[in-house]
Amino acid sequence: MNRPIRVQGDREFIAFTALLTSAIALSIDMLLPAFADLRSSFGMEPTSNLPGLTITCIFVGMAIGMPVYGPLADTYGRIPVLRAGIAMFALGALGSTLAPNLGFLLVSRVLWGIGCAAPRTISQAMIRDKFEGDDMARVMAIVQTIFFAGPVLAPVIGDLLVRGGGSWRLTMLFGLLIAIIIWGWSFRITESLDSANRRDLSFSATKQGLRVVFQNRVTIGYAITLLFSGGAFYSFLSSSELIISEIFQKPTWFVPYFSITMVVMAAVALTGSRVVGRVGARQLGHGALAFQMGVSLLMLALALSTDGVPPVGLWMVLMTAQIAAMVVMMPTMTTMALEPMGAVAGTAASTIGFITMSIGALLGAIIDRQITSTVTPLAVGYALYTALAVAVVLTMVRKTKSGHANPSEANPHE
């Protein structure tokens, strides 16, 4: 299906799915500029990296929720399951707002992450329901472009809330407001999964759906690629405030840098949405991975040659380049992973999300815990994980003589 995107018919759908993904970014990034106040509130040391666990817990929760929402959405439809997830989202946000100690906050953030898994999984399945091929890649890129309004605004909103209200808790309360908006808007959105394509919810049906996913080399290959490429990115999210404020001693630079980086990411995503139709999702995604590998090697060389404290400006440019590569890889490789899945797109999206979030968050946490006084652990992590991603593409997502991807089964129903 290579139809043009209908401006009138698809505009609200695209905006809604963009808000679903932006809600995740807002849930994560609004708290980043409030880490200092969080440390003070719970009696931590100024250089403590424990606040980074609030980011890790979101990803842990998402990893827990994703295997659940996919099969449910394939059975009961996208919208009803989305609303159930948003209710969990709201509960986690409320618990985080009222948390009396760090432990309660972390548990609430896990619940929040379980809620975030619904928009993360279901938005991709909804797009897969309505679009195919390069059209799907284009819509995902458009959604991602709008999505970056979240990370751009989140640290600014978080900083304003902390400065104006004097507490990190206001950033958590804002998450509750987002949940209410999504809940209300969902009643305007038409269900995207036809009743004829719904699957029975049973262990055997779920097992069959998972078998289809795991037997497809392209789907799993791209999922593992995104897992490794995203691992260091999760560490960047958790450690960026500490690196800029403590290692580089530039605490006032964090919010402007983060916002500028997200603007660059939005511009890259918009460009990608325009280019993917001419270049193709596969070529664009693989090119971005090659670019990421090159930047990773530059970062490693720079960190090792400066005892782990490189010039701050140059390091920020390289980090921005890294994240820009991820912006291109995420929609293109997700498209390639979901393209063969058909009626099990919800199960596939949840499986891919589980793989990338659970193991990716763990890999990111491993790096994050090593960052104390230098950026060398982050540079080593990026180089290692990106090299593994390249190895996966070369071995699992290879080309046949005809030039097409060589999955074990191109048809998920075989």
C-alpha positions in Angstrom: 0.0 0.0 0.0 1.8 3.1 -1.2 -0.9 5.7 -0.9 -0.1 9.3 0.0 -0.8 10.4 3.5 -4.2 12.1 3.6 -3.8 15.4 5.3 -7.4 15.7 6.5 -8.0 12.1 7.4 -4.6 11.3 9.0 -3.7 14.6 10.7 -5.4 14.0 14.0 -4.3 10.4 14.0 -0.7 11.4 13.5 -0.9 14.1 16.2 -2.5 11.7 18.7 0.2 9.0 18.2 2.8 11.7 18.4 1.4 12.8 21.8 1.5 9.1 22.9 5.2 8.9 22.3 5.8 12.4 23.6 4.2 11.4 26.9 7.0 9.0 27.4 9.7 11.6 26.8 7.9 14.1 29.1 7.7 11.4 31.8 11.5 10.9 31.6 12.9 14.3 30.8 10.9 16.7 33.0 12.6 15.3 36.1 16.2 15.7 34.8 16.6 19.4 35.7 15.0 18.7 39.1 17.7 16.1 40.1 19.5 18.6 42.3 16.3 19.4 44.2 15.5 15.7 44.4 18.9 15.0 46.0 18.4 17.8 48.5 14.8 16.6 49.3 16.0 13.0 50.1 19.3 14.0 51.8 21.6 12.7 49.1 25.1 13.9 48.3 25.3 16.6 45.6 27.3 14.2 43.3 25.0 11.2 43.9 23.9 9.4 40.8 21.0 7.7 42.6 18.5 10.1 40.9 19.4 8.4 37.7 17.6 5.3 39.0 14.3 7.2 38.5 15.1 7.0 34.7 16.1 3.3 34.9 12.9 2.5 36.7 10.8 4.0 34.0 12.5 1.7 31.5 12.2 -1.3 33.8 8.4 -0.7 34.0 8.1 -0.3 30.3 9.9 -3.6 29.8 7.4 -5.3 32.2 4.4 -3.8 30.5 5.2 -4.3 26.9 4.8 -8.1 26.7 1.3 -7.6 28.2 -0.1 -4.8 26.1 0.8 -6.2 22.7 -1.3 -9.4 22.9 -4.1 -7.6 24.7 -4.2 -5.0 21.9 -4.2 -7.7 19.2 -7.3 -9.2 20.9 -9.4 -6.4 22.3 -8.3 -3.5 20.0 -5.8 -0.7 20.4 -7.9 2.0 22.1 -9.5 0.1 25.1 -6.0 -1.4 26.0 -4.5 2.1 25.6 -6.9 3.5 28.1 -6.1 0.8 30.6 -2.4 1.6 30.3 -3.0 5.4 30.7 -4.8 4.6 33.9 -1.7 2.9 35.2 0.3 5.9 33.8 -1.8 8.2 36.0 -1.4 6.0 39.1 2.3 6.1 38.7 2.4 9.8 38.3 0.2 10.3 41.3 2.4 8.0 43.5 5.5 9.8 42.3 4.1 13.1 43.2 3.3 12.0 46.8 6.4 9.8 47.4 7.6 10.2 51.0 11.0 8.7 50.2 13.3 7.5 47.4 12.1 3.9 47.6 8.4 4.8 47.2 9.4 7.1 44.3 11.2 4.3 42.5 8.3 1.9 42.9 5.9 4.6 41.6 8.2 5.2 38.6 8.1 1.5 37.8 4.3 1.7 37.8 4.5 4.8 35.7 6.8 2.9 33.3 4.3 0.0 33.1 1.7 2.7 32.0 4.2 4.2 29.5 4.5 0.8 27.9 0.9 1.2 26.5 1.5 4.3 24.4 4.9 3.1 23.4 3.6 -0.3 22.1 0.2 0.6 20.9 1.2 3.8 19.0 3.5 1.7 16.8 0.8 -1.0 16.2 -1.7 1.7 15.3 0.6 3.1 12.7 1.3 -0.4 11.4 -2.5 -0.9 11.1 -2.9 2.1 8.8 0.3 2.2 6.8 2.9 0.0 5.1 6.4 0.1 3.8 8.0 3.5 3.2 4.7 5.2 4.0 4.9 3.7 7.4 8.5 4.8 7.8 7.5 8.3 6.7 4.6 8.5 9.2 6.8 7.2 12.0 9.4 9.8 11.2 6.7 12.5 11.2 5.5 11.3 14.6 9.0 11.3 15.9 9.5 14.8 14.7 6.5 15.9 16.7 7.6 13.7 19.5 10.8 15.7 20.0 8.7 18.7 21.1 8.4 16.7 24.3 12.2 16.4 25.1 12.7 20.0 23.9 10.0 21.4 26.3 10.3 18.9 29.1 13.6 20.2 30.7 12.4 23.7 30.3 9.0 22.9 31.8 10.7 21.0 34.6 13.1 23.8 35.3 10.3 26.4 35.4 8.2 24.2 37.7 11.1 23.7 40.1 12.1 27.4 40.1 8.5 28.6 40.3 7.1 26.1 42.7 10.2 25.1 44.5 9.8 21.4 44.3 10.5 18.5 42.0 7.1 17.1 42.8 5.4 19.5 40.4 7.2 17.8 37.5 5.5 14.6 38.6 2.1 16.2 38.9 2.5 17.5 35.3 2.6 13.8 34.2 -0.8 13.3 35.7 -2.2 16.2 33.6 -0.7 14.5 30.5 -2.5 11.3 31.3 -5.9 13.1 31.6 -5.4 14.8 28.2 -4.6 11.5 26.5 -7.5 9.8 28.1 -10.0 12.4 26.9 -8.5 12.6 23.4 -8.7 8.9 22.9 -12.5 9.1 22.6 -12.0 11.0 19.4 -9.8 8.4 17.8 -11.2 5.6 15.6 -10.1 2.0 16.4 -7.4 1.1 13.9 -7.6 -2.7 14.3 -10.4 -4.3 12.2 -12.4 -6.9 14.1 -11.6 -9.5 11.4 -7.9 -9.1 12.2 -8.2 -9.6 16.0 -6.7 -12.7 17.6 -8.1 -14.9 20.4 -6.4 -14.2 23.7 -5.0 -17.6 24.7 -1.6 -19.0 25.6 -1.4 -21.0 22.4 -2.3 -17.9 20.3 0.3 -15.8 22.1 2.8 -18.5 21.8 2.1 -18.7 18.1 2.5 -15.0 17.7 5.8 -15.0 19.6 7.0 -17.9 17.4 6.2 -15.8 14.3 8.2 -12.9 15.7 11.2 -14.9 16.9 11.5 -16.9 13.7 11.8 -13.9 11.6 15.5 -12.9 11.3 14.8 -9.4 10.1 12.4 -8.6 13.0 14.7 -10.0 15.7 17.8 -8.7 14.0 16.7 -5.1 14.0 15.3 -5.5 17.5 18.8 -6.5 18.8 20.4 -3.8 16.7 18.2 -1.2 18.4 18.9 -2.8 21.8 22.7 -2.3 21.5 22.4 1.2 19.9 20.0 2.3 22.5 21.8 0.9 25.5 24.3 3.8 25.7 21.6 6.3 24.9 19.7 5.2 28.0 22.9 5.9 30.0 23.2 9.3 28.4 19.6 10.1 29.6 20.5 9.0 33.2 23.9 10.6 33.4 23.7 13.7 31.3 22.8 16.0 34.2 25.7 14.6 36.3 28.2 14.8 33.4 27.4 18.4 32.5 27.0 19.7 36.1 29.8 17.9 37.9 32.3 16.5 35.4 32.3 19.6 33.2 31.3 22.0 36.0 28.7 23.7 33.8 25.4 23.3 35.7 23.7 26.2 33.9 24.4 24.6 30.5 22.2 21.5 31.1 18.8 22.8 30.2 19.9 24.9 27.1 22.1 22.0 25.8 19.3 19.4 26.3 16.8 21.7 24.5 19.1 22.5 21.6 20.0 18.8 21.2 16.3 18.0 20.9 15.7 20.7 18.4 18.5 19.2 16.3 16.9 15.8 16.7 13.6 17.2 15.5 15.2 18.7 12.5 16.9 15.4 11.7 13.7 13.5 12.1 11.8 15.9 9.8 14.6 15.6 7.2 14.5 11.8 7.5 10.7 11.8 6.9 11.3 13.6 3.7 14.3 11.5 2.6 13.1 8.0 3.4 10.6 7.9 0.5 13.5 8.4 -2.0 16.3 6.5 -0.2 14.3 3.7 1.5 14.1 2.8 5.1 16.8 0.1 4.9 19.5 2.2 3.3 18.7 5.2 5.6 18.8 3.1 8.8 22.0 1.3 7.8 23.7 4.6 6.9 22.8 6.1 10.3 24.3 3.0 12.0 27.5 3.4 10.1 27.6 7.1 11.0 27.0 6.2 14.7 29.9 3.8 14.6 32.2 6.5 13.3 31.2 9.0 15.9 31.6 6.4 18.6 35.2 5.8 17.6 35.9 9.5 17.6 34.3 9.8 21.1 36.5 6.9 22.4 39.7 8.4 20.9 38.8 11.8 22.4 38.1 10.5 25.9 41.2 8.4 26.0 43.5 11.2 24.8 42.1 13.7 27.4 42.1 11.5 30.5 38.3 11.3 30.3 37.6 15.1 30.5 37.5 16.4 26.9 36.7 19.9 25.8 33.1 20.3 26.8 31.9 21.9 23.5 33.5 19.2 21.3 32.0 16.5 23.5 28.6 18.0 23.3 28.7 18.2 19.5 29.7 14.5 19.3 27.0 13.5 21.7 24.4 15.4 19.7 25.7 13.6 16.5 25.2 10.3 18.3 21.7 11.0 19.3 20.9 12.3 15.8 21.9 8.9 14.4 19.5 7.2 16.9 16.7 9.5 15.6 17.2 8.1 12.1 17.6 4.5 13.2 14.6 4.2 15.5 11.8 4.8 12.9 13.5 3.1 10.0 14.6 0.0 11.8 11.3 -0.3 13.7 9.6 -0.1 10.3 11.8 -2.9 8.9 11.2 -5.0 12.0 7.4 -4.6 11.9 6.9 -4.7 8.2 6.6 -8.6 8.0 4.4 -8.9 11.0 0.9 -8.2 9.7 -1.8 -9.2 12.2 0.6 -9.8 15.0 2.0 -6.2 14.8 0.9 -5.6 18.4 2.7 -8.7 19.7 5.7 -7.8 17.6 5.8 -4.2 18.8 5.6 -5.4 22.4 8.3 -8.0 21.9 10.6 -5.5 20.3 9.9 -3.0 23.0 10.6 -5.6 25.7 13.9 -6.6 24.2 15.1 -3.0 23.6 13.8 -1.6 26.9 14.7 -4.4 29.4 18.2 -5.3 28.2 18.9 -1.8 26.8 18.0 -0.2 30.2 20.3 -2.8 31.9 23.2 -2.1 29.6 22.6 1.7 30.1 22.6 1.3 33.9 25.9 -0.7 33.7 27.5 2.3 32.1 25.8 4.9 34.2 27.0 3.3 37.4 30.6 3.6 36.2 30.5 7.4 35.5 32.0 9.3 38.4 34.7 11.8 37.4 35.2 11.1 33.7 33.2 10.5 30.5 35.4 7.5 29.5 32.8 4.8 30.6 30.2 6.4 28.3 32.7 6.6 25.4 33.7 2.9 25.9 30.0 1.9 26.2 29.0 3.7 23.0 31.9 2.1 21.0 31.3 -1.4 22.3 27.5 -1.4 21.9 27.6 0.2 18.5 30.2 -2.3 17.3 27.8 -5.1 18.5 24.9 -3.5 16.6 27.0 -3.4 13.4 27.9 -7.1 13.9 24.2 -8.0 14.3 23.3 -6.2 11.1 26.1 -7.9 9.2 25.2 -11.4 10.4 21.4 -11.4 10.9 20.0 -8.8 8.6 22.0 -9.6 5.5 21.0 -9.3 1.8 20.2 -12.0 -0.7 21.5 -11.8 -4.3 18.4 -9.9 -5.2 19.3 -7.2 -2.8 16.4 -7.8 -0.4 16.6 -8.6 3.3 16.8 -12.3 4.0 14.5 -13.1 6.8 13.8 -16.7 7.7 10.2 -16.1 6.8 9.0 -13.0 5.0 5.4 -14.0 5.6 4.6 -14.2 9.3 1.7 -16.5 8.7 3.8 -19.3 7.3 
